[in-house]
Amino acid sequence: MTDAKPTRYAFFRDLFLGMIGLALGRLFPTLHVAPKDLTGKIAVITGANSGIGFQIALDLTKQGAIVYLACRSQSKAEQAISEIVKQVPGSDSRLRSLVLDTSSLISVKEAIEGLKRDVPLIDILVHNAGIGTGSTTEVGFTQERLPVVYATNFLGSFLMTHLLESHLADDAHVVLTTSTGQYAGRFSSDFALKPVYDKVEMGFHCPPASPDSLTRDSSLYSNTKSMQCCFAKLLRDRWQRIAAAQGKVNKRYVNAFTPGFTFTPIFEKVSKRPFAEDPSFWLLRMTASWIGTHVSQGAATGVWLSTTVDKMVLSRENGGGYWERMSRRVSTADMIGREKLERLWVRWEKDAGVEWR
């Protein structure tokens, strides 16, 4: 099951539009998402204590959903819940905290084990947790000896989706908060098919470029964001394949979206490296407060993808896609050959320690 590969013109057109959006997003028309009645629907959102994740949690709460705020600490989740209750009085009975750190595979397993005991089915799963940097001075590694940016931004979500697959509703929506930075993601054709510990692997964790990409936060970040787009495409295909084998029509949908250049706390956590060491992140950090759009606009496409029944989104052609301002865009995943995409899935399985075919 394959898609027609977009033209290079389409790719560079959408890359250009993405760059325009970063610079001029504040001048664009305001996005409006039509509210839905989500009464009784269960949503799980990672990184829900601030930024895009908090806004999506707030908006879904306003629409009546039962929302699990998955955060690194109980205190952060409770603070976010308190703020949502202030804005949506009477919603406290529909808000839950879930301690989950996507950078830790152990934390993901423990959290999901408890979640599956607590909920029958999940209707909306939003993978939003992410960081821009692993350390203030150097590339950080997790307890599992993997680059922390990779584990936090992608691998934890991959494992989480695998563990929750049997608990996703038949018409569940899975949404990944990616970034326009995914356009800078690149993968080699011969990256390892087994875990690489205590080391950044060029061509997998970061683009196969100059040695500088091994230490630039933006390089590691861009590859994780490209991985999210690739995962959406591959997971869509998996669900289509399973449904076809059962003689059914797949009604589960997965998509990735970019919030554009949104002013969120992530930029406060980006390492303070000078321009010469990481020009991309230096520029974003220095301009975020006066160019970045409001978080409600950054989250709008994610809220829309979480709730929409628009046939444009739910079609075979657009499912598993990358979206910007509620419009389908060509991503790096669309330009990668099938063999390399499937090679990525194999590597993710190995890193997460699971078999998921």
Secondary structure, DSSP 8 states (H G I E B T S, - for coil): -------HHHHHHHHHHHHHHHHHGGGS----------TT-EEEEETTTSHHHHHHHHHHHHTT-EEEEEESSHHHHHHHHHHHHHHSTT-GGGEEEEE--TT-HHHHHHHHHHHHHH-S-EEEEEE----S-S-SSS--B-TTSSBHHHIIIIIHHHHHHHHHGGGEEEEEEEEEE--GGGGG----SS--SS---SS--BTTTB-SS-GGGGT-HHHHHHHHHHHHHHHHHHHHHHHHHHHHHTT-----EEEEEE--SB--GGGGSS----TTT-HHHHHHHHHHHHH-B-HHHHHHHHHHHHH---HHHHSTTTTT-EEETTEEE--GGGGS-HHHHHHHHHHHHHHHT----
